[in-house]
Amino acid sequence: MTTKDGETLSGRMEAETQTSIEILDINGQKHAVQRQNITKLEPTQLSIMPNGFEALPDSEGLDFSNFPDLLRLPSTVRPPRSIRSA
């Protein structure tokens, strides 16, 4: 997205109304722009996924059969006692 003042924003479209568009950038920051201030709005062919991410399992000696286990891991780890409520 390019605005009338020359600012360029990119990211995922979070919300869209008849009068505004909200973009979530790669840093997690939301940008709401009124449509009247937009000069250019177009999809990009680039992904916010880091380049080479899909190759990580192979580069670490893993295969995609292990990938679901990797995604489940955060839900199986207990936080340190100091973080848990009493």
Backbone as a chain_set.jsonl record, in Angstrom:
{"seq": "MTTKDGETLSGRMEAETQTSIEILDINGQKHAVQRQNITKLEPTQLSIMPNGFEALPDSEGLDFSNFPDLLRLPSTVRPPRSIRSA", "coords": {"N": [[0.839, -1.154, 0.0], [0.529, 2.199, -0.813], [0.589, 5.453, 0.39], [-0.921, 8.76, 0.077], [0.928, 10.581, 1.05], [3.299, 9.391, 0.416], [4.184, 7.272, 1.94], [5.011, 3.85, 2.325], [3.444, 0.861, 3.032], [3.462, -2.499, 4.134], [2.175, -5.781, 4.599], [-0.111, -7.979, 6.282], [-3.533, -7.778, 5.436], [-5.643, -6.801, 7.862], [-8.158, -5.755, 8.476], [-10.961, -4.412, 6.734], [-12.924, -1.813, 5.579], [-15.557, 0.201, 4.15], [-14.424, 2.671, 4.244], [-11.816, 2.536, 5.271], [-8.616, 0.798, 5.633], [-6.902, -1.701, 7.376], [-3.679, -2.622, 8.141], [-1.52, -5.208, 9.177], [1.71, -5.203, 10.107], [4.998, -6.758, 9.65], [6.167, -6.605, 12.119], [4.113, -6.818, 13.861], [2.662, -4.567, 14.278], [-0.188, -2.514, 13.954], [-1.625, -0.684, 11.286], [-3.826, 1.722, 10.463], [-5.429, 3.058, 7.714], [-7.071, 5.598, 6.041], [-9.165, 5.175, 3.236], [-9.293, 7.273, 1.418], [-6.798, 8.342, 1.589], [-5.115, 6.613, 0.317], [-3.06, 5.809, -2.387], [-2.184, 3.666, -3.857], [-2.929, 0.271, -3.889], [-2.134, -2.968, -3.699], [-1.73, -6.525, -4.058], [1.11, -8.426, -2.92], [3.744, -10.469, -4.216], [5.473, -11.503, -2.482], [6.24, -13.295, 0.514], [5.624, -13.225, 4.066], [6.823, -15.18, 5.4], [9.914, -16.421, 6.485], [12.663, -16.642, 4.182], [13.52, -19.807, 2.936], [12.409, -21.215, 5.042], [10.778, -23.465, 4.731], [12.606, -25.423, 4.201], [13.921, -25.955, 6.534], [13.386, -28.289, 8.27], [14.647, -30.407, 6.814], [17.272, -29.489, 6.695], [18.112, -29.765, 9.273], [18.273, -32.401, 9.721], [15.846, -33.551, 10.129], [12.607, -34.835, 9.173], [9.508, -34.191, 7.44], [7.644, -35.734, 8.781], [8.126, -35.44, 11.435], [7.39, -32.882, 11.952], [4.705, -32.19, 12.952], [5.043, -32.952, 15.652], [6.941, -31.1, 16.478], [5.445, -28.747, 16.319], [3.587, -29.237, 18.328], [5.092, -29.164, 20.615], [5.4, -26.656, 22.198], [2.991, -26.658, 23.692], [3.331, -28.703, 25.441], [5.304, -28.142, 27.21], [5.967, -27.167, 30.469], [5.599, -24.085, 32.219], [8.173, -22.308, 34.09], [8.237, -22.656, 37.696], [8.112, -20.154, 38.995], [6.585, -18.615, 37.295], [4.122, -19.816, 37.175], [0.813, -19.665, 38.554], [-0.004, -19.404, 42.052]], "CA": [[0.0, 0.0, 0.0], [1.222, 3.48, -0.822], [-0.319, 6.533, 0.79], [-0.741, 10.028, -0.641], [2.14, 11.261, 1.52], [4.463, 8.631, -0.041], [4.531, 6.171, 2.847], [4.725, 2.51, 1.82], [3.165, -0.107, 4.093], [3.212, -3.851, 3.651], [1.805, -6.722, 5.638], [-1.381, -8.685, 6.086], [-4.715, -6.956, 5.618], [-6.354, -7.248, 9.061], [-9.551, -5.32, 8.426], [-11.284, -3.581, 5.582], [-14.275, -1.25, 5.573], [-15.745, 1.068, 2.983], [-13.663, 3.91, 4.385], [-10.43, 2.364, 5.725], [-7.956, -0.505, 5.564], [-5.951, -1.893, 8.47], [-2.591, -3.532, 7.776], [-0.671, -5.7, 10.259], [3.034, -5.351, 9.513], [5.8, -7.897, 10.068], [6.499, -6.415, 13.533], [2.894, -6.942, 14.645], [2.074, -3.246, 14.479], [-1.332, -2.253, 13.079], [-1.669, 0.618, 10.628], [-5.138, 2.005, 9.879], [-5.31, 4.122, 6.733], [-8.319, 5.947, 5.373], [-9.081, 4.892, 1.795], [-9.066, 8.518, 0.68], [-5.365, 8.641, 1.661], [-4.379, 5.539, -0.355], [-2.891, 6.002, -3.826], [-1.936, 2.379, -4.508], [-3.178, -0.894, -3.047], [-1.991, -4.157, -4.525], [-1.127, -7.666, -3.359], [2.516, -8.676, -3.228], [4.094, -11.864, -4.463], [6.388, -11.89, -1.426], [5.651, -13.872, 1.711], [6.286, -12.813, 5.301], [7.541, -16.355, 5.888], [11.347, -16.276, 6.193], [13.171, -17.422, 3.06], [14.132, -21.071, 3.293], [11.772, -21.823, 6.21], [10.259, -24.787, 4.396], [13.726, -26.356, 4.121], [14.541, -26.143, 7.841], [13.424, -29.662, 8.796], [15.653, -31.216, 6.119], [18.619, -29.021, 6.995], [18.439, -30.163, 10.643], [18.243, -33.848, 9.816], [14.481, -33.991, 10.411], [11.752, -34.903, 8.0], [8.208, -33.591, 7.726], [6.852, -36.569, 9.682], [8.383, -34.936, 12.783], [6.939, -31.507, 12.049], [3.591, -32.037, 13.906], [5.583, -33.016, 17.015], [7.59, -29.824, 16.733], [4.395, -27.757, 16.55], [2.926, -29.553, 19.604], [6.036, -29.004, 21.715], [5.115, -25.575, 23.157], [1.861, -26.962, 24.568], [3.7, -29.76, 26.383], [6.325, -27.641, 28.128], [5.397, -26.447, 31.614], [6.372, -22.885, 32.55], [8.882, -22.39, 35.371], [7.392, -22.496, 38.88], [7.954, -18.733, 39.323], [5.586, -18.032, 36.4], [2.819, -20.427, 37.467], [0.079, -19.026, 39.662], [0.058, -20.191, 43.299]], "C": [[0.896, 1.232, 0.0], [0.197, 4.562, -0.508], [-0.007, 7.809, 0.005], [0.504, 10.781, -0.194], [3.416, 10.481, 1.209], [4.889, 7.497, 0.854], [4.136, 4.839, 2.208], [4.551, 1.574, 3.003], [2.968, -1.469, 3.458], [2.934, -4.745, 4.838], [0.508, -7.395, 5.288], [-2.538, -7.722, 6.323], [-5.538, -7.537, 6.764], [-7.832, -6.929, 8.993], [-9.742, -4.402, 7.226], [-12.722, -3.115, 5.722], [-14.418, -0.416, 4.305], [-14.86, 2.301, 3.048], [-12.205, 3.725, 4.796], [-9.935, 0.929, 5.535], [-6.957, -0.56, 6.71], [-4.96, -2.972, 8.068], [-1.833, -3.927, 9.043], [0.701, -5.966, 9.656], [3.806, -6.511, 10.14], [6.203, -7.807, 11.543], [5.277, -6.518, 14.44], [2.214, -5.618, 14.928], [0.955, -3.021, 13.467], [-1.28, -0.826, 12.558], [-3.041, 0.77, 9.992], [-4.994, 3.213, 8.964], [-6.679, 4.352, 6.091], [-8.157, 5.732, 3.865], [-8.782, 6.146, 0.976], [-7.596, 8.922, 0.678], [-4.503, 7.588, 0.97], [-4.294, 5.84, -1.85], [-2.717, 4.677, -4.563], [-2.154, 1.261, -3.498], [-3.123, -2.123, -3.94], [-1.372, -5.291, -3.708], [0.335, -7.814, -3.784], [2.721, -10.165, -3.487], [5.041, -12.386, -3.391], [5.617, -12.418, -0.23], [6.355, -13.319, 2.941], [7.019, -13.991, 5.945], [9.018, -16.195, 5.55], [11.774, -17.164, 5.018], [13.837, -18.693, 3.564], [13.473, -21.783, 4.463], [11.306, -23.243, 5.92], [11.359, -25.843, 4.326], [14.339, -26.654, 5.485], [14.521, -27.581, 8.347], [14.495, -30.525, 8.131], [17.063, -30.791, 6.497], [19.056, -29.419, 8.403], [18.384, -31.681, 10.824], [16.869, -34.396, 10.187], [13.754, -34.218, 9.099], [10.378, -34.381, 8.405], [7.331, -34.468, 8.609], [7.037, -36.123, 11.131], [7.802, -33.549, 13.011], [5.74, -31.328, 12.987], [4.058, -32.097, 15.356], [6.236, -31.693, 17.4], [6.553, -28.738, 17.038], [3.678, -27.988, 17.877], [3.808, -29.252, 20.811], [5.701, -27.858, 22.671], [3.959, -25.885, 24.119], [2.2, -28.033, 25.598], [4.724, -29.313, 27.418], [5.654, -26.845, 29.237], [6.239, -25.218, 31.906], [7.102, -23.069, 33.868], [7.942, -22.084, 36.541], [7.133, -21.022, 39.201], [6.898, -18.055, 38.459], [4.193, -18.58, 36.696], [2.129, -19.727, 38.629], [0.064, -19.979, 40.867], [-1.233, -20.907, 43.573]], "O": [[1.891, 1.295, 0.722], [-0.903, 4.584, -1.059], [1.034, 7.918, -0.642], [1.079, 11.541, -0.973], [4.495, 10.849, 1.673], [5.87, 6.817, 0.556], [3.059, 4.718, 1.623], [5.415, 1.503, 3.876], [2.383, -1.586, 2.381], [3.404, -4.492, 5.948], [0.078, -7.383, 4.135], [-2.532, -6.95, 7.281], [-6.07, -8.641, 6.65], [-8.667, -7.735, 9.404], [-8.821, -3.72, 6.775], [-13.627, -3.917, 5.953], [-13.498, -0.344, 3.49], [-14.574, 2.914, 2.019], [-11.421, 4.667, 4.684], [-10.709, -0.002, 5.313], [-6.253, 0.413, 6.981], [-5.342, -4.084, 7.704], [-1.538, -3.078, 9.884], [0.853, -6.84, 8.803], [3.312, -7.166, 11.058], [6.544, -8.821, 12.152], [5.386, -6.329, 15.652], [1.286, -5.556, 15.735], [1.116, -3.296, 12.278], [-0.94, 0.11, 13.282], [-3.384, 0.022, 9.075], [-4.5, 4.262, 9.378], [-7.347, 3.412, 5.659], [-7.121, 6.074, 3.295], [-8.093, 6.079, -0.042], [-7.183, 9.749, -0.135], [-3.276, 7.665, 1.033], [-5.307, 6.093, -2.502], [-3.055, 4.566, -5.741], [-1.626, 1.304, -2.387], [-3.96, -2.299, -4.825], [-0.592, -5.052, -2.786], [0.733, -7.381, -4.865], [1.95, -11.003, -3.019], [5.379, -13.57, -3.382], [4.474, -12.027, 0.005], [7.537, -12.981, 2.884], [7.75, -13.815, 6.92], [9.342, -15.857, 4.411], [11.304, -18.293, 4.88], [14.625, -18.656, 4.509], [13.927, -22.859, 4.851], [11.428, -24.125, 6.77], [11.068, -27.037, 4.387], [15.201, -27.528, 5.585], [15.551, -28.065, 8.817], [15.179, -31.293, 8.81], [17.956, -31.631, 6.61], [20.25, -29.411, 8.699], [18.443, -32.182, 11.947], [16.741, -35.573, 10.523], [14.24, -33.832, 8.036], [10.121, -34.155, 9.588], [6.342, -33.972, 9.147], [6.183, -36.404, 11.972], [7.729, -33.089, 14.151], [5.747, -30.378, 13.77], [3.532, -31.375, 16.204], [6.091, -31.23, 18.531], [6.766, -27.905, 17.918], [3.206, -27.032, 18.492], [3.3, -29.102, 21.922], [5.719, -28.078, 23.882], [3.965, -25.41, 25.255], [1.432, -28.249, 26.536], [4.98, -30.022, 28.391], [4.859, -25.945, 28.965], [7.466, -25.287, 31.85], [6.7, -23.898, 34.685], [6.97, -21.344, 36.388], [6.036, -20.677, 39.638], [6.364, -17.018, 38.851], [3.196, -17.888, 36.491], [2.778, -19.258, 39.564], [0.113, -21.199, 40.711], [-1.348, -21.61, 44.577]]}, "num_chains": 1, "name": "protein.A"}
